[in-house]
Amino acid sequence: MTDATDDPRRDTPAVDDDARALYLRALENGGRLAGHELAGADHDHLRRLVRVGLMVGQPSGDAYFAISPRAVTLRLGAEMRAEAVRLLTASELVDERFDDLTRAYDQVAAVAAGDGRPAELRVHGWENIQKRIAQLLSDCRDDLITVQPGHRPPEMLESALGQDIPFLERGGTLRTLYQPSALSAPATVQYAAEVTRHGGTVRVLDEPFQRTIILDRRIAVIPAVEDTTVAVFVEEPAVVAHLIRVFERDWERAESVRWTALRGSEGSEAVVGRVGTLLAQGLTQQGVARRLGLSERTVAGHIARLRNRYGARTLFQLGWLMRTAPAAERADDGTGESAR
């Protein structure tokens, strides 16, 4: 008879019947539980689910959200395979342990219209949008595309690193597009450098574009309104395919960046170079601001630096001087490629 200590099942985290029942109750409630609505004994079951990773708590409040059991099995499997032969055997039991919960989660998560085609799901509120994206990313396996115009707060970038790096370590592919304003944002440069170090790719495009996230070429997230307080989660294959084509077109025109080299003060010089290149192309101050995703006040500051550098008195004179300057003088803008 095999000794109980040699049984690999003992290393596989288990969820007892009461905790499973609480998880299923969360799914019936749309994947959400409120801590203040739980009975005394349920708090212990909830803590067990959080410890295993099947529930995640909301930072500002007592709400808890269900996480796909498939993501739990992937994480636990990776940890077990990294240890020993005995744990490798245990890791193969993870899918079996959570199979019933995975089926229940998939049944609730599948949103379909009456004709059988995937429907659009609208999520209101920035925090709810981020929670939904985190849930989907925990289940994302192969391919992640993000298009990020404008400013991203440092705390949001730090949170994104906590999700994106594990995804890359699982073998996923990550591609991200930013506008040139990212070159002078220290937090963004730090994020891009770390993502690049782990195998992701981050490029810059001198054009306006819409915020978009595409997960596994299956689900797309786009803003429903200008202030991005409402997001639309689209699963219609034709729409997702169109958004991927738009991204691929923009990706080909985007430029690679030496993000590690931009740490420090070089990022600001890179943006100044971009401003100068666009002025040389004949764009106005307002046009440069719109093209680079910067405020006109910021662009005005960069233009003032260029005027001092070239000895120009007017914007027209500056554009002319930059247009006639040697190409090499304007080319090195920190991106790793010549200005286009």
Secondary structure, 3 states (H helix, E strand, C coil): CCCHHHCHHHHCCCCCHHHHHHHHHHHHCCCEEEHHHCCHHHHHHHHHHHHHCCEEECCCCCEEEECCHHHHHHHHHHHHHCCCHHHHHHHCCHHHHCHHHHHHHHHHHCCECCCCCECCEEEECHHHHHHHHHHHHHCCCCEEEEEECCCCCHHHHHHHHHHHHHHHHCCCEEEEEECHHHHHCHHHHHHHHHHHHCCCEEEECCCCCCCEEEECCCEEEEECCCCCCEEEEECCHHHHHHHHHHHHHHHHHCEECCHHHHCCCHHHHHHHHHHHHHHHCCCCHHHHHHHHCCCHHHHHHHHHHHHHHHCCCCHHHHHHHHHHCCHHHHHCCCCCCCCC
